[in-house]
Amino acid sequence: MKINLNTVGLYLVLLLIALIPFHQEISKLFVYYREILSLLFIVLLVMHGSSDIFQSMLNRRVFFEILLLVLFPLIIIVTALVDPMVSLYGSDLSDSIMTRDADVNPKLYVFRNAVIYLPMVFYIAVRGLSPSDINKIAGVSALFAPLSVVTYMLGLGESSLVSHFEQLISGYTKVEYNSYVPYLTFSVLSIIYLLELNYKKYKLLIKMSLMSLLVFVFAFIFYSTSRQAMLLAIIYIAVFMAKNISVSRLKNAVYYLIFFITIYYSYEWITLNYGENNSLTSKLLDESMHQTRIRIWVHGLSMLDASEFFTGAGLTSVLVSGPHNDYVRWVQKVGLIFAFISFYPYFSAMFKSYIDVISYKKDRVNLYILCASLFIIYHSMFGYPREDAYQAIWCFLGISMWLGYHNYRRRKMLWRRINRIL
């Protein structure tokens, strides 16, 4: 039986995005699973042949983005050669890395984080992604999120799962609201995207099941006290709700009404039975934290002298601690120009996705890709998503879907033209 390599590639993508939410547990079994899958994507990419690779990547609409995605790892290699190995924040480089990625050289650590998902990006760009493929990606992202939350809560200690959740909603359990929780915003996006689809069978059952997942994941984000994740989740919901403000799509809007009513009464019931979560309310009402963040960003830039603003203080000058803003952090590392090169492909993909949303108003996939592209742009304001074990893949998945879906549509248009000629 002949094996369809495109099917194998898609299932490898699905496998990777299914494993990442359980990274803490998976890495205990085999720490290099992401590297192995990246090598498999390289193999599949090569098997596509040079003709497909060049046709897909030497395309006027995506060429510049792919060029910069290839260029940035080369920039890291060059800057690593002249890295003075100083720390802007006074932390010991070796200790910082060893506590997170045992015995990894700091330069290699930065390079690994920059390139580990690029084989997946280039493979998807060449393979292409159909709406059905993207629906599968959204489905895996949505379905594995609650399982991931349960596994994460179980890993917090020896108490029962119910006890952990009770402590969470009471404000006594702290979760990684800057690392683990933000990734769940992509799952929220995937769930509301799937709610928009038309199902031929079991429509009500499927949509109510999705609504239950949305309530569970959003409630966890809410009680985790991750304000950045909560805001992006609300933005995603608002964007898709706005799309349903019409008589013809009123049925879909009802599901969002059910969601808000359920969230409201769930909060009321939890507060009545478990008391007010003081940690949550104090954090939501504390406006000074916004000013503190801005001061930290400004202080991070002020640590550079005039020349370092353009050259950076060194690739490994900021590894673990830092300004809690990836834009500032990369300016500190490699300077303004190289930092711009680093982020440009993601901004460009988001902008071009927005153009596609306007041009193809009935195509739901474009809106999903636009919101997926926002993931890295948004979370980079508050952390380092491309270097986070839980968040990194979703940063690269947004631009991957944009490249893959563009290639799919281009091939489809060429196929139609050929059929017309024949």
FENWOQUI-V648929 format. One record per backbone hydrogen bond with DSSP energy under -1.0 kcal/mol. NH is the residue of the N-H (numbers start at 1). CO is the residue of the C=O. E is the energy in kcal/mol with one decimal. If there is no record, write none. Layout:
BEGIN
{{NH,CO,E} {NH,CO,E}}
END
This chain:
BEGIN
{{8,4,-2.0} {9,5,-2.6} {10,6,-2.1} {11,7,-2.3} {12,8,-1.7} {13,9,-1.9} {14,10,-2.5} {15,11,-2.2} {16,12,-2.3} {17,13,-2.3} {18,14,-1.2} {19,15,-1.8} {20,16,-2.2} {22,19,-2.0} {23,20,-2.1} {26,22,-3.0} {27,23,-2.9} {29,26,-1.0} {30,26,-2.6} {33,30,-1.1} {36,32,-2.0} {37,33,-2.0} {38,34,-2.0} {39,35,-2.0} {40,36,-1.7} {41,37,-1.9} {42,38,-1.8} {43,39,-2.1} {44,40,-2.4} {45,41,-2.3} {46,42,-2.5} {47,43,-2.0} {49,46,-1.4} {53,49,-1.9} {54,50,-2.7} {55,51,-2.3} {56,52,-2.0} {57,53,-2.3} {58,54,-2.7} {62,59,-1.0} {63,59,-2.3} {66,62,-2.3} {67,63,-2.6} {68,64,-2.1} {69,65,-1.9} {70,66,-1.9} {71,67,-2.3} {72,68,-2.2} {75,71,-2.1} {76,72,-2.2} {77,73,-1.9} {78,74,-2.2} {79,75,-2.9} {80,76,-2.0} {81,77,-1.1} {88,317,-2.1} {96,92,-2.4} {97,93,-2.2} {98,94,-2.8} {99,95,-1.6} {100,97,-1.5} {101,97,-3.5} {104,101,-1.3} {109,105,-2.7} {110,106,-2.0} {111,107,-2.3} {112,108,-3.1} {113,109,-2.0} {114,110,-1.4} {115,111,-1.6} {116,112,-2.1} {118,115,-1.2} {121,117,-1.9} {122,118,-2.9} {123,119,-2.2} {124,120,-2.6} {125,121,-2.2} {126,122,-1.9} {127,123,-3.1} {128,124,-2.9} {129,404,-1.8} {134,130,-2.3} {135,131,-2.3} {136,132,-1.7} {137,133,-2.0} {138,134,-2.5} {139,135,-2.4} {140,136,-2.4} {141,137,-2.2} {142,138,-2.2} {143,139,-2.8} {144,140,-2.1} {148,144,-2.3} {149,145,-2.3} {150,146,-2.3} {151,147,-2.4} {152,148,-2.7} {153,149,-2.6} {154,150,-2.2} {155,151,-1.4} {156,153,-1.4} {164,160,-2.1} {165,161,-2.2} {166,162,-2.3} {167,163,-2.2} {168,164,-1.9} {169,165,-2.4} {170,166,-1.1} {172,167,-2.8} {173,167,-1.2} {177,175,-2.1} {181,176,-2.0} {184,181,-1.7} {185,182,-1.6} {186,183,-1.5} {188,184,-2.2} {189,185,-2.2} {190,186,-2.3} {191,187,-2.4} {192,188,-2.3} {193,189,-2.0} {194,190,-2.3} {195,191,-1.7} {206,202,-2.7} {207,203,-2.5} {208,204,-2.4} {209,205,-2.0} {210,206,-2.4} {211,207,-2.2} {212,208,-2.0} {213,209,-2.0} {214,210,-2.4} {215,211,-2.3} {216,212,-2.2} {217,213,-2.7} {218,214,-2.6} {219,215,-2.3} {220,216,-1.9} {221,217,-2.3} {222,218,-2.7} {223,219,-2.6} {224,220,-1.3} {225,222,-1.1} {226,221,-1.0} {227,225,-1.3} {230,226,-2.3} {231,227,-2.5} {232,228,-1.9} {233,229,-2.4} {234,230,-2.1} {235,231,-2.3} {236,232,-2.7} {237,233,-2.2} {238,234,-2.7} {239,235,-2.4} {240,236,-2.0} {241,237,-2.4} {242,238,-2.4} {244,241,-1.6} {245,242,-1.1} {246,244,-2.1} {250,247,-1.2} {253,249,-1.3} {254,250,-1.3} {257,253,-1.7} {258,254,-2.3} {259,255,-2.0} {260,256,-2.3} {261,257,-2.2} {262,258,-2.5} {263,259,-2.5} {264,260,-2.4} {265,261,-2.5} {266,262,-2.2} {267,263,-2.2} {268,264,-2.2} {269,265,-2.4} {270,266,-2.7} {271,267,-2.6} {272,268,-2.1} {273,269,-2.0} {274,270,-3.0} {275,271,-1.6} {278,276,-1.2} {281,277,-2.4} {282,278,-2.4} {283,279,-1.4} {284,280,-2.4} {285,281,-1.9} {287,285,-1.0} {292,288,-2.3} {293,289,-2.3} {294,290,-2.0} {295,291,-2.2} {296,292,-2.2} {297,293,-2.3} {298,294,-2.6} {299,295,-2.7} {300,296,-2.2} {301,297,-1.8} {302,298,-2.2} {304,301,-1.5} {309,305,-1.5} {310,307,-1.4} {311,307,-1.8} {312,308,-2.8} {313,332,-3.7} {314,333,-1.3} {317,314,-1.8} {326,380,-2.4} {326,383,-1.0} {329,325,-2.5} {330,326,-2.1} {331,327,-1.6} {332,328,-2.3} {333,329,-1.7} {334,330,-2.9} {335,331,-1.4} {336,309,-2.0} {339,335,-2.1} {340,336,-2.2} {341,337,-1.9} {342,338,-1.9} {343,339,-1.6} {344,340,-2.3} {347,343,-1.8} {348,344,-2.9} {349,345,-2.2} {350,346,-1.9} {351,347,-2.5} {352,348,-2.8} {353,349,-1.9} {354,350,-1.9} {355,351,-1.8} {356,352,-1.9} {357,353,-2.2} {358,354,-2.0} {359,355,-2.3} {360,356,-2.9} {363,360,-1.6} {368,364,-1.9} {369,365,-2.5} {370,366,-2.4} {371,367,-2.3} {372,368,-2.3} {373,369,-2.3} {374,370,-1.1} {378,374,-3.0} {379,375,-2.5} {380,376,-1.6} {381,378,-1.9} {382,379,-1.4} {383,379,-1.2} {387,384,-1.7} {392,388,-2.4} {395,391,-1.2} {396,392,-1.6} {397,393,-1.9} {398,394,-1.2} {400,396,-1.8} {401,397,-2.6} {402,398,-1.7} {403,399,-2.4} {404,400,-2.9} {405,401,-2.8} {406,402,-2.0} {407,403,-2.1} {408,404,-2.1} {409,405,-2.4} {410,406,-2.4} {411,407,-2.4} {412,408,-2.0} {413,409,-2.3} {414,410,-2.2} {415,411,-2.3} {416,412,-1.9} {417,413,-2.1} {418,414,-2.3} {419,415,-1.9} {420,416,-2.0} {421,417,-2.1} {422,418,-2.3}}
END
